C-alpha cells in the first residue's frame, strides 16, 4: 500500500514538472515582449530622416572635391534619375565646381530632374566666360533654356578675325557646307549595318556617325573633297573591328576598335584643309531627283577641337566629337528639305564632349555600357526617314 502511494506521488510530481517546464518559457517570452513594447509616440526615438543635420556640409564638400574630375562626373551621372534631397544638394553644389565639365554635367542632371530654375539662376550670376560656354552647350540639349550669351562679347568675337595655320586670316563665325550624296551610297546596306550594331551603350552611334560622314563640300577646292573622302575611308578598318567586337558574347572595346593611326592622320589633314579653305555656308537647293544629306558646320568649333587633338591619345573621345560636328543634318530629296539630324548632332556632340574628360579606358567602358534613350530615339527617327527614302528608290 505504501509503495502504491509512493508511485502515485512520484507520478503527480513528474506531471507537475512537465507542466511547469512547458509554461514557464512562454511566461518569460511574454514578460520580455511586455518589456520591449513600443513607447508612446512622444517618447520614441526620432527617425533618421527627421534628425536635424545639413544635407551637404563641409565634410561632404571635401570628400567630393578630392575625387578626380572623371569620378565626379560619373557620380553625377549615377544620381541623375534619383529623386532625393541629398542628391539634389550634391548637384547644386557640383554646379559651382571648379571644373566646367563637372558643372555642366550637374546642370544637365538638374534640368533632367525638373530643376531648370536652379540652373538658370546659377548661370545668371556666374562670370560671362563660363556663362557663355555652359549656356551654349546646354541650349544644344534644352533649346528653351532661358539664358542668353553676353551680347557685347558675342559681337566682339564675330568681328575679330582668326589666323589659322599657314597665316591665312579667317573671320570668326565662318561656316562651311558639307554634303553626303545618297544617290551614290548603298543606303540599304548602310542602314542595315547600323541596325545590326545595336548592342546597347553608345557603340551603335559611332558606327552611325561613320556611315553618315560627308564626302564633299559646297563651293570648295578639290583638295577638300579629297580630304573628306580620305577621312571617311580611313575609318573603315577600325569600324570593321568594332563590328566584329560587337558580335562577341561580352564585347570589350579597345582603342584599335575606335581609331587607328591612319584614321588620326586623315582626320588631322582634313581639319587642316577645311580650316584653311574659304567656306561656303549656302545650302544646296533641293531640285529634281537630288538625294543629299547636307549640313552647315561651325569652323570655330572645329578649330578649337583641332588645337586639342594633338595631345589626345589614339582611341579617345575627341575625334568622335569632331566627326559628329561634321555630320550633315538636312535631307534634300525631290524638291523637299527635311531637317532630320540637327538635334541628334547637337546631343551626340554634347554627350561625347563630356566623355572627353574621362581616361581612354573609362571612355571605352562608358560607351559600351551607358546609353542615352533620347539619343537613341533621335537616331531611330533619322534612320526611319532614310529608310523611307530607300523604299521609294
Legacy VTK file of the C-alpha trace (Angstrom):
# vtk DataFile Version 3.0
C-alpha trace
ASCII
DATASET POLYDATA
POINTS 393 float
0.000 0.000 0.000
2.847 2.346 0.869
4.556 1.512 -2.426
1.433 2.429 -4.353
1.244 5.784 -2.561
4.900 6.487 -3.353
4.440 5.653 -7.048
1.350 7.816 -7.201
3.193 10.725 -5.553
6.104 10.391 -7.959
3.698 10.370 -10.896
1.995 13.551 -9.663
5.339 15.313 -9.100
6.516 14.359 -12.626
3.339 15.715 -14.174
3.776 18.984 -12.313
7.374 19.298 -13.558
6.272 18.715 -17.146
3.547 21.342 -16.879
5.905 23.864 -15.330
8.579 23.186 -17.966
6.039 23.806 -20.713
4.584 27.040 -19.449
7.495 28.815 -17.756
9.390 29.728 -21.045
6.204 31.166 -22.510
5.778 33.315 -19.477
9.323 34.584 -19.885
8.701 35.417 -23.546
5.539 37.293 -22.689
7.417 39.150 -19.986
10.214 40.094 -22.420
7.650 41.172 -25.025
5.994 43.382 -22.455
9.350 44.939 -21.573
10.034 45.590 -25.305
6.606 47.089 -26.018
6.836 50.265 -28.148
6.999 53.541 -26.359
4.271 56.100 -26.807
4.797 58.343 -29.862
6.066 61.205 -27.731
8.849 59.034 -26.266
10.015 57.221 -29.405
13.474 57.887 -30.795
13.085 60.214 -33.804
13.663 58.529 -37.190
16.928 59.214 -39.022
15.176 61.267 -41.672
13.975 63.763 -39.065
17.347 64.283 -37.407
18.375 67.869 -37.965
21.608 67.800 -39.988
22.744 69.534 -43.172
22.197 67.629 -46.413
25.538 68.855 -47.714
28.245 70.162 -45.411
31.961 70.818 -45.282
32.824 67.135 -44.861
30.830 66.129 -47.946
32.307 69.004 -49.956
35.835 67.945 -49.037
35.210 64.309 -49.971
33.656 65.270 -53.313
36.419 67.711 -54.220
39.089 65.059 -53.599
37.655 62.824 -56.346
39.190 63.071 -59.836
37.195 65.058 -62.377
36.080 61.902 -64.204
34.900 60.309 -60.953
32.932 63.432 -60.029
31.161 63.340 -63.412
30.486 59.634 -63.069
28.932 60.184 -59.637
26.667 62.929 -61.006
25.528 60.733 -63.897
24.717 57.923 -61.457
22.294 60.077 -59.416
20.715 61.923 -62.349
17.473 59.927 -62.135
17.327 59.633 -58.344
14.681 61.851 -56.804
16.004 62.603 -53.325
17.002 65.705 -51.376
20.569 64.609 -50.756
21.172 64.036 -54.471
19.710 67.461 -55.233
22.059 69.019 -52.676
25.050 67.313 -54.286
24.038 68.519 -57.764
23.510 72.077 -56.539
26.999 72.032 -55.013
28.554 70.494 -58.157
27.030 73.295 -60.230
29.711 75.587 -58.754
32.540 73.074 -59.243
35.894 74.469 -60.353
35.681 72.231 -63.450
33.306 73.485 -66.127
32.823 69.907 -67.328
31.606 68.820 -63.870
29.398 71.907 -63.580
27.839 71.207 -66.992
27.182 67.586 -66.021
25.475 68.806 -62.836
23.385 71.306 -64.816
22.296 68.579 -67.230
21.250 66.350 -64.328
19.345 69.150 -62.574
17.404 70.054 -65.717
16.609 66.385 -66.310
15.265 66.196 -62.726
12.990 69.184 -63.374
15.127 71.779 -61.558
15.730 74.043 -64.546
15.221 77.180 -62.432
18.231 76.261 -60.257
20.466 76.137 -63.342
19.075 79.354 -64.804
19.598 81.216 -61.512
23.183 79.981 -61.315
24.033 80.946 -64.900
22.555 84.393 -64.325
25.123 85.017 -61.560
28.321 83.371 -62.857
31.033 85.126 -64.874
30.493 85.853 -68.562
33.045 83.358 -69.897
31.589 80.392 -68.004
28.036 81.533 -68.622
28.584 81.727 -72.372
30.304 78.352 -72.595
27.833 76.439 -70.417
24.777 78.137 -71.939
25.899 77.228 -75.433
26.316 73.566 -74.507
23.072 73.328 -72.543
20.977 75.106 -75.185
22.018 72.441 -77.673
20.183 69.939 -75.457
17.490 72.191 -73.993
16.638 74.854 -76.639
14.177 76.638 -74.346
16.773 77.302 -71.642
16.239 80.913 -70.555
19.851 82.121 -70.670
21.461 84.421 -73.218
25.122 84.889 -74.050
26.695 88.241 -73.081
25.785 90.337 -76.127
28.796 92.632 -76.176
31.328 89.822 -76.153
29.490 87.937 -78.862
29.658 90.936 -81.198
33.334 91.432 -80.428
34.098 87.770 -81.156
32.331 87.874 -84.514
34.266 90.957 -85.601
37.718 89.568 -84.779
39.430 87.508 -87.493
41.179 84.244 -86.688
44.618 83.341 -88.016
44.812 79.681 -88.952
47.840 77.587 -89.857
49.689 78.990 -92.843
48.942 82.610 -91.895
45.504 82.678 -93.536
43.001 85.008 -91.901
39.501 83.619 -91.452
36.652 85.645 -89.901
35.175 84.364 -86.684
31.843 82.663 -87.129
32.865 81.284 -90.538
30.937 78.248 -91.729
31.101 75.635 -94.448
28.507 73.338 -96.015
29.349 69.638 -96.219
27.415 67.064 -98.239
26.856 63.305 -98.435
25.442 62.163 -101.775
22.945 59.390 -101.012
22.484 58.574 -104.704
25.968 57.031 -104.769
25.523 55.220 -101.445
24.255 51.694 -100.935
21.757 53.102 -98.474
20.074 49.814 -97.603
23.400 48.231 -96.650
24.428 51.272 -94.617
21.162 51.276 -92.657
21.354 47.513 -92.042
24.902 47.875 -90.727
23.747 50.472 -88.191
20.740 48.400 -87.088
22.817 45.247 -86.577
25.206 47.169 -84.325
22.563 47.766 -81.634
24.248 46.020 -78.696
23.487 48.599 -76.017
25.556 51.565 -74.940
26.640 54.159 -77.477
28.690 51.987 -79.837
25.931 51.966 -82.439
26.215 55.750 -82.626
29.893 55.563 -83.558
29.009 53.298 -86.474
26.118 55.565 -87.496
28.356 58.634 -87.456
30.926 56.857 -89.615
28.279 55.831 -92.167
26.826 59.344 -92.412
30.015 61.429 -92.640
30.129 63.919 -95.545
32.192 63.271 -98.673
32.403 66.708 -100.261
31.998 70.436 -99.552
29.917 73.034 -101.362
31.983 75.513 -103.386
35.317 74.107 -102.144
38.535 73.190 -103.903
39.054 69.548 -104.969
41.654 69.174 -102.197
38.928 69.462 -99.540
36.703 66.891 -101.231
39.678 64.540 -101.414
40.437 65.075 -97.708
36.805 64.362 -96.766
36.758 61.095 -98.701
40.129 60.074 -97.272
38.854 60.652 -93.722
35.782 58.502 -94.420
37.850 55.693 -95.937
40.436 55.755 -93.139
37.746 54.794 -90.622
36.841 51.582 -92.442
39.401 49.410 -90.625
38.598 50.406 -87.014
34.850 50.336 -87.670
35.144 46.833 -89.133
36.970 45.740 -85.978
34.283 47.380 -83.851
31.544 45.455 -85.689
33.431 42.204 -85.055
33.813 43.128 -81.380
30.057 43.705 -81.058
29.388 40.176 -82.300
31.184 38.675 -79.322
29.140 37.495 -76.292
30.812 40.030 -73.984
32.306 42.804 -76.105
35.275 44.618 -74.585
36.205 47.745 -76.527
39.840 48.745 -77.018
41.500 51.708 -78.729
42.023 49.832 -82.009
38.239 49.278 -82.214
37.684 53.040 -82.130
40.548 54.610 -84.072
43.972 53.872 -85.508
46.982 55.922 -86.580
45.859 56.179 -90.204
42.464 57.483 -89.111
44.006 60.106 -86.829
46.338 61.307 -89.581
43.478 61.548 -92.077
41.326 63.489 -89.603
44.117 65.972 -88.860
44.716 66.503 -92.580
41.007 67.041 -93.187
40.748 69.685 -90.488
43.846 71.494 -91.715
42.439 71.712 -95.249
38.921 72.602 -94.095
40.046 75.382 -91.760
42.367 76.888 -94.391
39.799 76.805 -97.199
37.308 79.673 -97.649
33.957 78.072 -96.919
30.512 78.398 -98.466
27.638 78.330 -95.979
24.893 78.298 -98.601
22.776 75.168 -98.508
22.111 73.443 -101.848
18.631 73.860 -103.312
16.616 70.644 -103.410
15.683 70.087 -107.043
14.863 67.240 -109.417
15.980 63.798 -108.319
18.533 65.107 -105.828
19.190 62.782 -102.855
21.565 64.567 -100.488
22.334 64.994 -96.817
23.781 68.486 -96.298
24.769 70.457 -93.235
26.448 73.701 -92.180
29.420 73.254 -89.824
30.948 75.819 -87.464
34.631 76.299 -88.281
35.356 77.987 -84.939
34.278 74.888 -83.038
36.360 72.681 -85.314
39.398 74.937 -84.885
39.206 74.602 -81.098
38.945 70.833 -81.377
41.861 70.721 -83.835
44.073 72.557 -81.325
43.323 69.925 -78.683
43.684 66.963 -80.996
47.498 66.884 -80.883
47.523 65.840 -77.232
44.770 63.223 -77.405
45.720 59.529 -77.361
44.530 57.162 -80.087
41.058 55.853 -79.262
39.992 58.918 -77.248
36.580 60.611 -77.432
37.647 63.905 -79.048
37.960 62.569 -82.638
34.368 61.415 -82.365
33.247 64.839 -81.169
34.827 66.205 -84.352
33.172 63.549 -86.522
29.783 64.387 -85.009
30.334 68.107 -85.651
30.944 67.272 -89.321
27.648 65.421 -89.745
25.216 66.750 -92.371
21.769 67.382 -90.941
19.235 68.219 -93.680
17.772 65.708 -96.122
17.304 67.190 -99.605
15.191 64.997 -101.846
12.837 65.683 -104.780
12.465 69.376 -104.086
11.909 68.953 -100.310
14.104 69.786 -97.323
13.715 67.877 -94.052
15.897 68.505 -91.028
16.424 65.005 -89.646
19.762 65.162 -87.794
20.254 68.605 -86.204
19.006 67.578 -82.767
20.882 64.304 -82.989
24.127 66.044 -83.903
23.819 68.520 -81.037
23.038 65.910 -78.377
25.677 63.442 -79.578
28.331 66.174 -79.578
27.361 67.172 -76.040
27.460 63.612 -74.707
30.828 62.887 -76.282
32.272 66.234 -75.165
31.596 65.275 -71.553
33.273 61.894 -72.134
36.399 63.676 -73.421
37.353 64.319 -69.817
37.496 60.615 -68.980
40.606 58.433 -69.260
40.574 56.451 -72.512
39.828 53.106 -70.828
36.943 54.654 -68.881
35.612 56.250 -72.077
35.553 52.810 -73.698
33.706 51.329 -70.711
31.105 54.096 -70.687
30.268 53.986 -74.404
29.953 50.203 -74.203
27.612 50.194 -71.180
25.837 53.542 -70.812
23.035 54.568 -73.146
21.032 57.739 -73.749
17.397 56.973 -74.544
16.838 60.397 -76.096
19.878 60.000 -78.339
18.735 56.517 -79.340
15.298 57.839 -80.271
16.718 60.715 -82.304
18.882 58.295 -84.281
15.987 55.877 -84.791
13.821 58.693 -86.156
16.547 59.795 -88.574
17.142 56.236 -89.765
13.390 55.817 -90.292
13.385 58.866 -92.578
16.318 57.488 -94.540
14.605 54.094 -94.661
11.581 55.679 -96.360
13.921 57.125 -98.941
15.393 53.696 -99.569
11.913 52.217 -100.073
10.977 54.968 -102.507
14.075 54.201 -104.568
LINES 1 394
393 0 1 2 3 4 5 6 7 8 9 10 11 12 13 14 15 16 17 18 19 20 21 22 23 24 25 26 27 28 29 30 31 32 33 34 35 36 37 38 39 40 41 42 43 44 45 46 47 48 49 50 51 52 53 54 55 56 57 58 59 60 61 62 63 64 65 66 67 68 69 70 71 72 73 74 75 76 77 78 79 80 81 82 83 84 85 86 87 88 89 90 91 92 93 94 95 96 97 98 99 100 101 102 103 104 105 106 107 108 109 110 111 112 113 114 115 116 117 118 119 120 121 122 123 124 125 126 127 128 129 130 131 132 133 134 135 136 137 138 139 140 141 142 143 144 145 146 147 148 149 150 151 152 153 154 155 156 157 158 159 160 161 162 163 164 165 166 167 168 169 170 171 172 173 174 175 176 177 178 179 180 181 182 183 184 185 186 187 188 189 190 191 192 193 194 195 196 197 198 199 200 201 202 203 204 205 206 207 208 209 210 211 212 213 214 215 216 217 218 219 220 221 222 223 224 225 226 227 228 229 230 231 232 233 234 235 236 237 238 239 240 241 242 243 244 245 246 247 248 249 250 251 252 253 254 255 256 257 258 259 260 261 262 263 264 265 266 267 268 269 270 271 272 273 274 275 276 277 278 279 280 281 282 283 284 285 286 287 288 289 290 291 292 293 294 295 296 297 298 299 300 301 302 303 304 305 306 307 308 309 310 311 312 313 314 315 316 317 318 319 320 321 322 323 324 325 326 327 328 329 330 331 332 333 334 335 336 337 338 339 340 341 342 343 344 345 346 347 348 349 350 351 352 353 354 355 356 357 358 359 360 361 362 363 364 365 366 367 368 369 370 371 372 373 374 375 376 377 378 379 380 381 382 383 384 385 386 387 388 389 390 391 392
